[in-house]
């Protein structure tokens, strides 16, 4: 029995088969086409309604997004996506490079559309490219879909002298062209990853995907997606204790101690906001969003909507210098030599200039890393207000009310914190300064934890054939710590596991670790697990390595701009 016949027998709608060329032509027209479970979805009208932001979808255009969607969305969400189906595919799908990442697509030709004459640009004229295209007109958006053995990977290649030693040799060979030097480093980084990770051929990657999906079923069968609400009861006691101590010390005039408790309160709250942002608490989109807004906006002064928009992209294009906002921190940090080439960020839609300021800060970034992270929370305020004021989130659909709730939440935060505590409850400007700085600097370990799991990992682009699980494990590390310290790390120490299963409640991540390790051993993917101190060493080593590349690049550029091109030409002659 064919698939179409089986679907008809079940009473399901039958869809025509779309060839790869059909999909390419639709994308060339500007359509947003993704593949989900062998169905072709046209999601144009959902872009502006998607609670997780439009750019998360744009990075999946032309790709089989099955694993990414399944990891980030609930069953109800995936079921709602069915109303965007316009066709099916046969066999395995070979991914396109999405347009947002520079992919080029050929429009349909007259020969491919017999009887049409010159191909028109509107949807009606292009529809006869296939039978399914006739039903590809835009639809209105749908409602929200919204103690194990330890395996340690050898030291990362960037923190050792591998790229550094190679780069110094390259600098001697190619002193006249800094960009050629950076390109050479990029090729070497790709080769190192190709040597260390499973082959990108279709058979190998299909095997990895198959095992990953079987692991997902095992995780689900063992109840690890079920939230441990008793653990949150303990969390709430901790939050209340820290906030109460803040008020007591404030009343006593112990402003540094009071600020410390408030900072610890914020530090702990972020972990639950992170859970809510991934629908890991109630598993309800609106329910968890409400929890996230209360915690992030009303109590923390940050935007959960901004975080979702940024974080969803991070989960899809992890550690990509051009696309992942979580590693785009120019001019203060560059975690990849590629950022020294003034890349364009597709998330911020601007050039990340390697200008004079970047050259200055990056030259000593391995020394300034911890100091700059002390002020990380102030930058989050800026990003949150930009998101709310500029209306970067959806204004219609199931998330229409989020912007207004977040605006109210942030106003409320600055009333109770800025006016009620800092202005009214503290007597002098110096004490206000101490309270604000201590409360904000205490949250620095959170920023270290977030960057720790990615800064030292690969930023190489291995192309569209790499499977979702391999990419996540190649670009993310876990941090080994004793179980009694889990409250301090808040689940963020299990980033590799979290990236494989973002909706998994954080209190179950440790139990899932053994299953993921077994999966890695079976498919041959190295599992990066470091102690907290060793992980920090890896990050500092990566920052120092990129700083050295920046010095080499600057030397090459100074030779060229200093009028030394003729001398260099003579040298090469």
VEXVEXPA-101559 format. One record per residue: x, y, z of N, C-alpha, C in turn. Coordinates in pm, whole numbers, plus 50000, padded with zeros to 5 digits. Example, Ala and Ser with C-alpha at 12.3 -4.5 7.8 and 13.67 -1.06 7.14 Angstrom:
513194943150780512304955050780513204967050780;512854977550708513674989450714512905000350787;
This chain:
500854988150000500005000050000500885012450000;500585021949913501365034349906501045043150026;501915053250049501685062450159500385070150141;500125074350016498895081749989497665073150019;497735060449979496605051450003496415049250153;497515047850225497425046050370496795058250437;497185070150389496605082350446495115083250416;494735079450293493305079950258492505070150343;493115058450371492435048550452492205053650594;493145062050644493005067750777492135080350777;491665084150659490845096150651491635108950647;492955107950624493785119850619493795125450478;494065138150469494135144750340495355139950263;495185137950134496295133750048496915145949983;498265146349981498985157549922499815152749804;499955160849702500785156949588502265157049625;503015149249550504455148449573505135160249504;505995167049577506765178149521508205173549499;508715176249382510115173349353510995184049415;512255180949429513225190649483513215203449401;513075201849269513075213549182511845222349206;510715216249238509515223849271509755232649394;510335226549496510605233849620511575245249594;512605242549516513595252949487512935264949419;512055262349322511405273249250510495281349342;509805274649435508965281849530509795290949619;510935286049664511805294349749512365305949668;512655303549540513135314349454512115325549442;510825322249455509775332349451509665340049582;510415335849682510345342449812509495335149913;509065322849879508265315049972509125308850080;508555307450200509265301050311508815286550319;509645277750267509315263450257510235255550348;509645247150433510435238150517509875224150504;510685214250540510275200250536510105195250679;508975188950707508695183450840508055169650824;508755159550868508225145750861507735142250721;508535145750620508265142850480507125151150421;506605160550496505635169950442506345182950405;505855189350300506345202450259505425212950320;505985221850400505205232250466505545245950407;504525253750383504705267550337504255276750449;505195283450512504915290450638505045305650625;504845310950505505005325350483504245333650586;502965330550603502135338950687502405337150836;503115326450872503395324051013504625331751060;505455336750968506695343451006506465354551107;505475363051082505245374551169504435371251294;504005358751304503195354651419503955345151512;505055339751463505785329651538506305335451670;505865330151785506305335651914507815334951933;508475325651865509915324351877510685332951779;509995341451704510685350351611510765344751471;510825353851374510835349651234512165343651191;513255347851252514565343651203514855329051234;514255323951339514405309551367513845301451252;512725305851194512125299051080512975301050955;513455313150935514215316350813515465307750799;516045303650910517235295050904516895280650868;515615277350861515185263850825514625263050684;514535274050613513965274050479514805265150387;514125256050319514815246850227515425234850294;515235233450423515865222650498514815213050554;515265201050585514455191750663514585196050809;513555202350860513585208150994512975199051099;512805186351068512085177151156512685176751296;513995174751306514595173251439514615186451515;514875197351445514865210351511513475213651564;512445211251483511075214151525510645204951639;510935192151627510535182851732511205186051865;512445190951860513165193851984512635206352053;512135215951975511765228852030510265230752049;509445221651995507995223551999507295211552062;506135214252117505325203752177504575196052070;503935185052111503145177152016502005185651959;501345193552045500245201951999500745212051895;501925217351916502475226951820502725220351685;503295208451688503595201451562502295197551491;501275194251567499995190751505499385203051437;499505214551498498985226851438499695230251307;500935226151294501685229151173501105222051051;500255212051075499685204650964498885213350869;498345224350915497535232750827498375240750729;499705239850740500575246550644501115237150537;500645224850536501145215050439500655218450298;501565217050201501175218750061501605206849976;502325197450033502775185949955503615176650040;504125166349974505015156850041506255155049955;507265148650014508465144949940508615129849945;509375124449854509655110249853511125107949886;511375098249971512745094950005513345105150100;514665104850111515365114350199515505127850130;515635138150209515705151850157517135156950166;517615162650057518915169050057518725183950081;519275188850191519025202550234519565212950137;518815223850122519325235850059519995244550164;520855253550121521365264050208520305275050213;519765278250331518675288150338519085301750280;518135309150224518455322350168519115331750269;518695331250395519265340250495520745337350516;521175325150482522575321350496523345322650365;522695328150264523375330350136523015320450028;522035311750052521645302049950521065308649826;521385303249709520885308449581519905298249523;518795303249470517735294549420517325298649280;517125288649194516745291249055515235291749042;514715302348981513265302748956512885292548850;511605289648842511115280348742511275286348603;511525277748507511655282148369510345279448293;510225285148175509045282948093508875268148062;509995261248040509925246948007509345238948124;509605243648248509105236548364507635239748391;507105250048324505715254048342505035254348206;504795243248141504235243148007502875249748002;502665257747896501385264347875501245277547947;502275281348029502165293648103502725305648028;503635303147936504345314347876505385319047974;505845331547961506835336648056506315335548198;507185331248287506795328748426506455341848496;505245342848549504845354848621505415354548761;505345365648828505955366548961504955364449072;503675365049041502705363249149502415348449173;501815345449290501635331549330500745323849234;499745330549178498825323449089499515318548965;500415326948909501075322948786502095312048809;502725312148924503775302148949503205289149000;501955289049044501405276949104501465264749016;501205265548882501195253348802502535246348791;503585251448859504845244348860504625229848901;503685227548987503265214049023501825215049067;501175203749078499775203949119499625209949257;500605207049345500505211849483500615226749491;501335232749401501555247049410500255254749397;499255248949334497985255749320497325258149455;497675249949552497105251649686498075258449780;499115264549723500175270149808499945284549845;498745289749819498485303549856498545305150006;498795317450051498985319850194497715316750271;497905310650386496815308150477496945317350596;495865319450667495955327150790496695318850894;497405325350984498235318051080497405309351174;498005298251214497325289251305497475294251447;496685288751540496905292051681498265287051725;498655290651848500015287151891500195272251894;501315267951836501635254351859502375254751988;501635268551925502755267452012502905254352076;524575075453901525855081753875526585073453771;526535080953656526965074853531528475075153514;529055065953432530495066553404530825079253328;532015084653347532415097253287533185094653157;532865102153055533555101152927534105114952898;535395116052887535995129152866536655129852730;536355140652662536935142652530538335148352545;539255145052453540585150952458540495166152450;541545172852489541565187452490541155193052355;540385203952358539935210252235541125215652158;541005215052024542175218251943542535232951944;541585241751979541915255951975542595260552101;542355253752212543005258052334544425252852342;544685241752275546065237652261546665246352153;547875243852117548555253052025548335249451880;547355240551851547215235551715547015246451612;545965254551630545735265051533546745276251548;547165278751672548105289651694549445286851627;549945274551646551235271351587551145271251436;550025266051386549845266051241549755280251189;549005288751264548795302251216550085310151212;550995307651306552235315051302553055311151180;552995298551142553685294251020553025300450898;551695300850899550985306750786551315321450772;551495328150886551785342350879553105344750808;554055335650830555335337250762555205334350614;554285325050580554135321550439553275331550364;552285337850433551355346550366551285360350433;552415367350448552405379850522551695391150448;551465389350320550935400350242549425400850241;548755390650289547305390350276546675384550402;546175393350490545575388850615544335380450592;543525383950490542315376350463542635362050418;543685360650341544105347250300544525339050422;545125345850518545515339150641544285334150717;543255342550726542035338450794541345327050720;541345327750587540745316950509541485303850531;542785304850543543585292850569543225286650704;543025295150805542635290250937541255283550931;540365289450854539015283850841539075269950781;539865268350675539985255150611540575244950708;541545249050787542175239850882541195235850992;540395245451039539415242351143538375232351091;537955234250969536985224950909537605211050896;538865210450850539515197450836539655190350971;539965198051075540095192051208538765185951253;537675193051230536375187651268535995175551183;536305176151054535985164750968536765152351010;537955154251064538765143051110538255137351242;537685145751325537335141651460535895136751474;535025140751382533615137351394533195127951281;532055121151296531605111651194531485118051056;531615109750956531535114350817530205121250789;530225130650696529025137850658528255131050546;528665119150508527935112450400526525108950447;525625107250353524205105850382523915093750471;524605082650445524335070450522524705072350668;525875078150693526315080150831525405089650907;525085100850843524235110650910522815105250932;522315097350838520985091250855520995081550973;522095074250991522235065151104522205072851236;522915084251241522945092551362521545097751393;520835102351291519475107451311518555096451362;518665084751303517835073451347518055070351494;519315069651536519635066651675519195077851768;519315090251720518875101751800517375101251825;516615097651723515165096951739514755085151828;515505074251821515255063051913515565067252057;516635075252073516975080352206515855089352258;515285097352170514175105952209513015097752263;512705086852195511605078252240511935071852376;513195068452395513595062452523513485072752636;513945084952609513855095652708512395098052746;511545098052645510115100352670509505088652748;509885076452711509325064552777509725063952925;510895069152958511345068953097510795080753177;509915088453115509245099253187510105111453215;511175113053141512095124053169511595137453119;510525137553037509915150152997508895155053100;508625146853200507675150853305508355159853405;507705170853436508305180753525508245176053670;509325178253743509395175053885508975187353965;507685188353994507175200454058507635201854202;507945190854268508455191854405509805198954408;510585197354300511865204354292511635219454283;510565223554216510265237854207509765243354340;509165234954423508765239454556509995243254637;511045235054625512315238154692512915250954635;512815252354502513325264354438512635276854494;511325276154509510565287754557510975291554699;511275281554782511755284354917513075291854910;513945287554819515235294254803515045308654757;514155310854659513905324354610513375333354722;512405328354795511805336454902512815339755010;513685330155042514705332455144515675343455100;516135342854977517075352954927516435366754922;515185367354876514515380354868514245385855008;513855377055100513625381355237514895386555303;516015379655283517295384255338517695397655279;517385399655149517685412455087516945423755160;515675421555191514895431755260515385434055403;515745423355471516235424655609517535432655612;518485429055526519765436155523519585450655478;518615452755389518325466355345517835474655463;516955468755544516425475755661517535478855762;518505469955772519615471855865520675481555810;520565484955686521575493755627522815486555581;522735473255568523855465355516523695464355364;524035474755296523665475855155524425466055064;525675463555095526425453855015525845439855032;525525436155155524935422955181523555421955118;522795432955127521465433055065521565431454914;522505438654853522715437554708523145423654668;523975417454752524435403754722523245394154718;522355395254814521195386254818520265388654700;520095401354660519255404154545519865398454418;521195399954403521865394254286521745379154281;521865372654399521705358154405520275354154371;519315362254414517905360054381517705360354230;518245370554163518135371454017518835359753949;520015356354001520805345453944520005332453945;519325329554055518545317354065517275317853982;516645329553976515395330853901515585328153752;516755331853699516995330153556516835315653513;517215306353599517125292253563515665288053539;514765292953623513355289653605512775296953485;513225309353462512785316553342513215309153216;514415303553219514925295653107514045283453084;513655276753192512745265253180511425269353118;510885280653166509595285253115509695289052968;510805295152928510985299052789510985287252695;511375275452746511385263252666510155254652690;509145260052759507925252552793508255239752868;509175240852963509595229053038508945227653173;508005236653207507375236053339505955230553328;505035238353271503655233453254503465226853118;504425228853026504355223952888503225230652810;502695241352864501685249452796502335262452750;502125265852623502765277952571502365290352650;501055292552665500615304652734500925303952884;500795292152942501075290753085502525293453118;503435287253043504865289453068505295303553028;504665309252927504985322952890504625332453004;503475330253065503065338753177504045337453293;504475325353323505475323353428506765330753391;507175329353266508405335853221508325351053232;507175356853197507015371353204507055376153349;506405368953439506415372753580507845372653634;508575361953602509935360553655510895370253588;510945369953454511945377753382511635392553384;510395396453354510045410553339509695417253471;508745411753544508285418153667509325417453779;510015406153790510975404553900512415407253858;512715405953728514095407453684514375419053592;513345425453539513565436853450514105433153313;513945420553273514435415853144513245410853061;513425410152932512345406052842512465391252807;511475383452843511475369252806511255367852656;510515377352595510295376952451511575379252373;512385388952420513695391052355514525378352366;514515372452485515335360552506514895349352413;513585347352399513095336652312513545338952168;513395351152120513755354251982515235351551955;516065355452049517505353352035517885338852058;517305332952162517715319652205517295308752106;516145310352043515715300451944516655299951826;517125311651782518115311951674519395305151720;519805307851841521005301551897520895286351895;519725281051925519555266551928519585260351789;519345268151687519295262751550520635264251479;521305275451497522585277951428523685279951532;523765270851626524675271951738526125274051693;526735284351752528165287551731528505291451588;527545296051512527855301351378528175316151391;529385320351358529775334451377528875344351306;528325340451190527475349751115526035350151166;525605339451234524175337851259523775336751406;524655332051492524305329451632524545341751718;523485348351767523685360451848524415357951979;524405345452027525045342552155526565342852149;527145343252029528605344752021528995357351943;528035366251924528305378651852528415390051953;529625392451999529855402352105530935412352066;531015415151939531955425351895531485439051946;532395448151985533845447251971534575441152090;533835436252192534495432052315535105418052306;534405408752239534895395052230534785390052087;535745381952048535675374251924536105360151957;535195350551942535515336651977535905328651854;535925335151739536335328551615537175338251534;538215332951470539045341551385538235347251269;537125340851235536305345751124535685359251154;535465362251282534915375151320535885386551294;537145383151273538145393451242537995398451099;537145391851021536935395850882535715404550863;535235410950972534065419850964532875412950899;532425402050961531285394650909529985402550927;528995399050848527665404950864526815395650948;526235400851054525345393051139523965392651076;523465380651049522115379450996521065381751104;521445380251230520505382651338520315397651362;521415404951374521325419351399521265427351270;521455420751156521385427051026522335438951016;523585436451054524595446851044525985440451037;526935448250991528315443650986528935444351126;529545433551167530285433551294531715437951265;531915450851267533165456751221534345452651309;535405448251242536675446551312537425459851299;536955469551377537465483151367538475485851478;538785498551498539805502151596539395497651737;538105499451770537635495251903537775480151920;537395472651817537505458051825538965453751836;539825460051758541255456451767541795458851907;541325469551970541785472852106541305462452206;540005460052210539445451052311539865436452289;539905432152165540225418152137541695415152164;542515425252161543945422952185544205417752326;543295420452421543475415452558542205408952611;541375403252521540085397652563540215386052661;541305378652654541495367552747541795372652888;542155385252902542335391153034541075398553081;540325404052988539155412153024537865404053034;537925391352999536725382952990535865383653117;536425380553231535645380353355535215394353397;536075404153376535745417753415534535422953337;534515420653206533405425553124532105418453160;532205405653192530985398253227530365403053358;531125410253438530565416053560529435425853528;529475431553408528505441753369527495436453267;527435423353251526585417353149525115420553165;524645421653288523215423853309522765437453256;523635447353261523275460553210522995459953059;523755451752989523525450252845522185443252818;521795434252907520525427452889519345437052905;519495446952993518455457253003518285464452869;519415468052810519375475352683518685467152575;519075454652562518495445952459517005443652484;516625442452609515215440152643514355452152605;514805464152639514025476052606513965478452456;515045475552385515015476852240513965467552180;513915455252230512945445452181511515450252203;511245455652322509885459752356509505472552281;510365482452285510035495352224509915494352072;510845486952010510825485651865509795475551816;509155468651906508125458951866508675447551782;509815441851825510455431451746509765417951757;508855416551853508115404151867506815404651788;506095393451782504805393051710503775402151775;503025409451691501995418551743500595412851723;500505401751651499225395251628499375380451659;498275373351652498325359051677498315356151826;498685344051866498575339852006499475347652101;500525354052047501455361452133501215376452130;500035380852083499795395252066499915402952197;499555396552307499515403452436500865403952507;501845396652457503125395652527503815409152540;503795416952432504495429852434503945438952543;502635439352557502025448052656502295443052798;502255429952816502555424252947504005426852985;504895425752886506305428152915506585442852943;505915451552872506065465852898505615468953041;504465463653079503975465553215504935459653317;505485447953285506415441453376507675449353398;508225455053291509465462753304509245476053374;508095482253351507765494553425507615491353574;506935480253604506775476053743508125473253808;509015466653732510345463653787511075476353825;511105486153737511855498353767511165506653874;509865504153896509205510854007509655504854140;509555491354153509915485454282511415485454307;512205483254200513645482654220514275496654213;514025503554102514685516454083514185527154178;512845528254194512285538654279512135533954424;511485522454443511165517854578512375514154661;513365507854598514535503254675515715512854659;516185514554535517405522354516517225536954557;516095542954518515905557254545515335559954684;514275552654722513565555754846514155549154970;514775537254952515175529555071516655530655105;517445537255021518885538455045519205553255061;520025556455161520155570255204521105578955122;522215573455071523185581855002523465576354861;523995585054776524325580754639525405570154639;526365571154731527425561054736526855547454773;525965547154870525355534454907524475528954795;523815537954722523035533554606523945527154502;525085533654480526045528354382526525514454425;526885513054552527365500154602526285489454586;525055492754624523955483154616523725478554472;523665488054379523405484754239524535476454181;525765480554204526895473454143527045459354201;526905457954332527045444654393525925435554343;524705440454341523575432054300523715427454155;524285435854070524435432153930525675423553906;526745426253978527975418553958527855404354011;526995402354110526805388954165526245379454060;525585384853959525015376253854526055372153749;527305376753762528335373553662528545358553642;528505350053745528675335653720527675330053620;526485335953614525495331653515526015334053374;526595345853351527115349053218528325340253183;529125337253285530235327953263529685314253224;528665309753296528085296653269527535295653128;526855306353083526245306352950527315305852842;528355313952856529405314352754530325302352762;530475296752881531405285552901531115273852810;529845270852788529475258852715529635260152564;529955272152515530045273952371531325280852323;531875289952403532995298152355534195289852312;534415278552378535595270552346535325259752241;534085258552199533725247952105533845252651961;533685243351869533915246051728532955256651673;533505265251588532685275051514532745272251364;533235260551328533355257051187531985253751128;531795257451003530565254150930530845241950843;530225230650876530455218350801529415216050691;528565226150669527635225150557526275219750596;525405218950497523995215750521523765200850543;524755192450519524555177950534524715173050678;525255181550765525465177250903524125176350976;523925165351046522655163151117522555172251239;521335174451283521085182751400521815177551524;521715164751561522385160251684523895161551677;524495158751560525945160051552526375174651568;525665183651505526025197851516525905202751660;524845198651729524685203051867525815197951956;526205185551938527265179852021528655184851981;528795189451859530085194751812530305209051860;529245216051889529365230351922529045233452068;528825223152149528385225252288529135215952382;529525221152497530165212752598529315212152725;529455201352799528855200052930529915202553036;529455206853152530345209553264530075199253373;531135192553415531015182253518531055188853656;530105185453740530085190853876529385180853967;529645181454096528925172454188527445176054193;526635166354227525185168354224524735179254321;525435180654432524995190654529525185204954478;525945206654370526145219854313525175222854198;524275213854170523335215954059522525228654078;522205232154203521405244154227522145256654180;523485256354188524275268054150524335269553998;524485258353928524585258753782523205259253715;522195254953785520825256253736520515248553610;521205237553586520945229653466521745234153346;522345246153354523105251153239524425243753222;524785235753322526015227853307525805215953214;524545212953182524225202053090523775207652955;524555216752899524165223552777524075214252656;524975204652646524935195452532523625187552535;523265182652651522015175152665520825184352640;520915196352695519835206052676519645209652529;520725210652453520595214052311519985202552231;520185190452275519535179152209518045178752241;517695182252365516305181652410515985194252491;515745205552424515555218252495514345218452589;513315210452559512115210752643512215201452763;513335194852778513505185652891513655193753021;512835191253122512975198653249514375197153306;514915208053356516335207853396516615198453512;515625195653595515865186553706516025172153660;515765169553533515925155953478517155154853388;517895165653371519035165353279520135155953327;520385155553456521445146753507521085132153481;519825128653497519395114853471519515111453323;519395121353239519475119153093520915117953045;521845122653125523245123253081523785109553040;523495099353118524005086053087523475081252952;522205084052924521605079752797522285086752680;522595099452697523255106952590524675101852569;525355098652677526705093152665526705079952589;525725071652617525615058852545525355061352397;524505071052367524225074652228525495079352158;526275087852224527515092952164528495081652135;528615072352228529515061052206529055052552088;527755050952075527205042351970527405048351832;527255061551818527355067851686528725073751660;529595073851760530965078451739531145093551745;530255100551814530395115051831531065117851965;532185125151967532825128652096531875136852183;531805133452309530975140652405531895149252491;531745162352481532625171652552532145173452695;532935169052790532615170252932533865174853006;533785186653065534915192453137534485196553276;535455196753367535215202853497535095217853480;534535224553580534305238953569535615246553548;536635242953621537925249853608538535247053472;538555234353431539135230953301538345237453188;537025237953201536215244453099536565259153086;536785265853198537195279853194538565281553128;539445272253154540755272753089540625271652937;539705263152893539485261552749538985274652688;538055281252758537515293752707538595304452699;539375305852804540445315752804541465312552696;541745299552676542665295652570542145299352433;540825297552410540235301352281540335316552261;540005324252363540065338752351541495343452324;542465337152390543865340752368544295337352226;543815326052176544175321852041543655331751936;542405335851950541835345551855542535358951869;542925362551991543675374952011544995374551935;545645362951934546895361651858546645362751708;545535356951664545205358151521544945372751484;544335380151574544085394351549545395402051538;546385398351620547685405051612548375401951480;548275389451435548875385751307548205393151193;546865393751198546125400851094546505415551092;546605421651209546965435751216548355438151158;549265428751182550625430151128550595429550975;549815420350922549695419350776549105432250717;548065437350782547405449250731548285461550742;549085462250849549965473850865551065473950760;551525462150720552545461350615551975466550483;550705462450455550085466550329549785481450329;549115486250436548735500350439549935509450461;551035503750506552225511950528553065513650404;552515509850291553225511750166554255501150137;554095489750205555085479350185554735469350078;553725472349995553285462549896554365459649794;555125469949754556185467549655557265458649713;557585461349842558595452949906558115438649919;556825437249950556275423749960556295416849826;555995424449720556015418549586557425413849552;558395421949590559785418049564560145405749643;559625405449769559905393849854559375381049793;558135381649742557555369649683558195366349551;558745376349483559395373449355560685365949380;
